[in-house]
């Protein structure tokens, strides 16, 4: 099972020298109120779900051309207590996930991006996809991909061609039964 709290997709206006992946403990409120600068979509996953009926997860910024990049609940993702408010609780055995039809706002093309989320893995030793944009996880089938490896390390990948992808993996392992903030850029 994996709990996921908030997911951010940010298009950066400045060029980054490279991309990477970081873990930062703790919760840091946005006292400067600048979180929304260049933010394309934001899902706080704070909706209440009974784990039986599908619950739409709302994009609070109304991205995707103003219609919102809302996420569809597949196989009834339940909620759980999160780092702040509720979180989505994904049960692997039930194939639970959230999805969104493609939209140009979510495509990276040749711009720099940053993606981040809070994760709370409850098991280890297996590879678990946290999120991805595309039609699969093979090289060239996705634009970007984040996952936890079978040795509990976070990884972030981007892919631009059918046989070409670039990945980076964290050195520290992600702890089990603890909230960890992860970001890839």
C-alpha positions as a printed NumPy array, in Angstrom:
array([[  0.   ,   0.   ,   0.   ],
       [  1.169,   3.52 ,  -0.746],
       [ -0.343,   6.726,   0.563],
       [  0.051,   9.796,  -1.606],
       [ -0.571,  13.319,  -0.374],
       [ -0.484,  16.269,  -2.744],
       [  1.014,  16.143,  -6.169],
       [  2.463,  19.172,  -7.892],
       [  3.376,  19.707, -11.529],
       [  5.376,  22.866, -12.082],
       [  6.686,  24.25 , -15.364],
       [  9.875,  26.122, -14.592],
       [ 10.601,  29.315, -16.47 ],
       [ 14.311,  29.18 , -15.735],
       [ 16.611,  26.609, -17.255],
       [ 17.91 ,  23.983, -14.876],
       [ 21.418,  22.594, -15.394],
       [ 20.136,  19.055, -14.792],
       [ 17.338,  17.153, -13.174],
       [ 17.439,  15.217,  -9.944],
       [ 15.487,  13.796,  -7.047],
       [ 15.517,  14.917,  -3.424],
       [ 13.972,  13.918,  -0.121],
       [ 13.275,  16.503,   2.558],
       [ 11.827,  15.671,   5.995],
       [  9.08 ,  17.757,   7.558],
       [  6.265,  19.912,   6.273],
       [  7.044,  23.469,   5.245],
       [  4.008,  25.774,   4.93 ],
       [  4.034,  28.254,   2.051],
       [  4.148,  31.41 ,   4.187],
       [  5.263,  33.505,   1.2  ],
       [  2.161,  32.409,  -0.756],
       [  4.277,  31.79 ,  -3.846],
       [  3.498,  28.092,  -4.34 ],
       [  1.253,  28.855,  -7.301],
       [  3.964,  30.699,  -9.278],
       [  4.302,  28.752, -12.537],
       [  2.241,  25.898, -11.106],
       [  0.42 ,  23.996, -13.856],
       [ -1.665,  21.62 , -11.736],
       [ -2.104,  20.818,  -8.05 ],
       [ -3.937,  17.893,  -6.519],
       [ -4.085,  17.962,  -2.709],
       [ -5.958,  14.616,  -2.615],
       [ -7.888,  15.883,   0.389],
       [-11.232,  14.52 ,  -0.844],
       [-13.045,  12.047,   1.389],
       [-13.496,   8.585,  -0.147],
       [-15.235,   5.583,   1.322],
       [-13.174,   3.167,  -0.79 ],
       [-16.369,   1.901,  -2.463],
       [-17.602,   4.735,  -4.669],
       [-15.295,   6.539,  -7.146],
       [-14.19 ,   9.992,  -5.981],
       [-12.941,  12.621,  -8.427],
       [ -9.672,  14.182,  -7.23 ],
       [ -9.813,  17.886,  -8.06 ],
       [ -7.098,  20.058,  -9.574],
       [ -7.464,  23.099,  -7.319],
       [ -5.773,  25.393,  -9.871],
       [ -8.172,  24.619, -12.741],
       [ -5.308,  23.846, -15.112],
       [ -5.822,  22.134, -18.478],
       [ -7.123,  25.233, -20.211],
       [ -9.304,  26.327, -17.278],
       [-11.378,  23.137, -17.161],
       [ -9.27 ,  21.556, -14.439],
       [ -6.907,  18.59 , -14.682],
       [ -9.129,  16.545, -12.377],
       [ -8.084,  12.949, -11.747],
       [-10.38 ,   9.965, -12.257],
       [-10.559,   7.404,  -9.459],
       [ -9.9  ,   3.874, -10.774],
       [-10.814,   0.924,  -8.552],
       [-11.91 ,   3.225,  -5.714],
       [ -8.802,   4.73 ,  -4.119],
       [ -9.605,   5.152,  -0.433],
       [ -8.564,   8.067,   1.765],
       [ -6.412,   7.985,   4.881],
       [ -4.986,  10.462,   7.346],
       [ -2.312,  12.43 ,   5.509],
       [  0.577,  14.662,   6.394],
       [ -1.885,  17.532,   6.384],
       [ -5.561,  16.679,   5.881],
       [ -6.412,  13.546,   3.927],
       [ -4.285,  11.499,   1.548],
       [ -5.061,   8.97 ,  -1.159],
       [ -4.455,   5.405,   0.013],
       [ -3.516,   3.149,  -2.906],
       [ -3.769,  -0.622,  -2.444],
       [ -1.583,  -2.398,  -4.987],
       [ -3.534,  -5.676,  -4.77 ],
       [ -6.659,  -3.778,  -5.906],
       [ -4.855,  -2.037,  -8.808],
       [ -5.963,   1.34 ,  -7.451],
       [ -4.785,   4.433,  -9.276],
       [ -5.802,   7.908, -10.398],
       [ -5.758,   8.879, -14.069],
       [ -6.234,  11.856, -16.358],
       [ -6.691,  11.995, -20.119],
       [ -3.797,  13.659, -21.901],
       [ -3.762,  17.435, -22.129],
       [ -1.144,  19.807, -23.499],
       [ -0.791,  21.422, -20.032],
       [  0.509,  18.1  , -18.685],
       [  2.95 ,  17.468, -21.536],
       [  6.505,  18.597, -21.06 ],
       [  7.744,  18.844, -24.645],
       [ 11.169,  20.449, -24.367],
       [ 10.501,  22.584, -21.282],
       [ 11.97 ,  22.061, -17.84 ],
       [  9.598,  20.692, -15.214],
       [  9.511,  19.896, -11.556],
       [  7.216,  17.349,  -9.935],
       [  6.86 ,  16.636,  -6.235],
       [  4.734,  14.683,  -3.807],
       [  4.582,  13.374,  -0.259],
       [  4.7  ,   9.562,  -0.065],
       [  4.108,   7.084,   2.76 ],
       [  5.091,   3.55 ,   1.727],
       [  3.786,   0.831,   4.046],
       [  5.764,  -2.019,   2.468],
       [  9.159,  -2.361,   0.85 ],
       [ 11.1  ,  -4.728,  -1.37 ],
       [  8.948,  -4.245,  -4.504],
       [  9.036,  -1.667,  -7.267],
       [  6.058,   0.708,  -7.029],
       [  5.133,   3.404,  -9.519],
       [  4.299,   6.697,  -7.796],
       [  3.18 ,   8.534, -10.943],
       [  3.887,   8.679, -14.631],
       [  2.752,  10.515, -17.75 ],
       [  2.41 ,   8.239, -20.766],
       [  1.178,   4.89 , -22.014],
       [  3.523,   2.568, -20.152],
       [  6.848,   2.402, -18.353],
       [  9.18 ,   1.204, -21.131],
       [ 11.633,   3.741, -22.568],
       [  9.767,   6.009, -24.954],
       [  6.329,   5.019, -23.628],
       [  6.297,   7.808, -21.057],
       [  7.306,  11.454, -20.787],
       [  8.118,  11.328, -17.092],
       [  8.004,   8.639, -14.434],
       [  8.62 ,   8.445, -10.686],
       [  8.82 ,   5.212,  -8.761],
       [ 10.164,   3.542,  -5.633],
       [ 12.637,   0.794,  -6.465],
       [ 12.711,  -2.68 ,  -4.961],
       [ 15.458,  -1.405,  -2.617],
       [ 13.262,   1.536,  -1.494],
       [ 15.057,   4.265,  -3.385],
       [ 13.142,   6.974,  -5.176],
       [ 13.743,   7.407,  -8.897],
       [ 12.739,   9.978, -11.501],
       [ 12.982,   9.411, -15.267],
       [ 12.278,  11.392, -18.414],
       [ 12.043,   9.879, -21.874],
       [ 12.203,  11.595, -25.241],
       [ 12.606,   8.74 , -27.701],
       [ 11.575,   5.118, -28.126],
       [ 14.896,   3.782, -26.871],
       [ 16.216,   6.697, -24.855],
       [ 15.402,   7.543, -21.265],
       [ 17.313,   9.304, -18.525],
       [ 16.847,   8.301, -14.898],
       [ 18.3  ,   9.283, -11.583],
       [ 17.906,   7.435,  -8.288],
       [ 18.292,   8.675,  -4.73 ],
       [ 21.171,   7.497,  -2.605],
       [ 19.249,   7.307,   0.683],
       [ 16.452,   4.798,   0.988],
       [ 12.868,   5.885,   1.594],
       [ 11.737,   4.793,   5.071],
       [  8.711,   2.554,   5.534],
       [  5.72 ,   3.895,   7.524],
       [  6.954,   7.479,   7.414],
       [  6.009,  10.509,   5.311],
       [  8.764,  11.577,   2.906],
       [  8.691,  14.544,   0.532],
       [ 10.108,  13.714,  -2.895],
       [ 10.763,  15.931,  -5.879],
       [ 12.112,  15.364,  -9.372],
       [ 13.23 ,  17.96 , -11.88 ]])
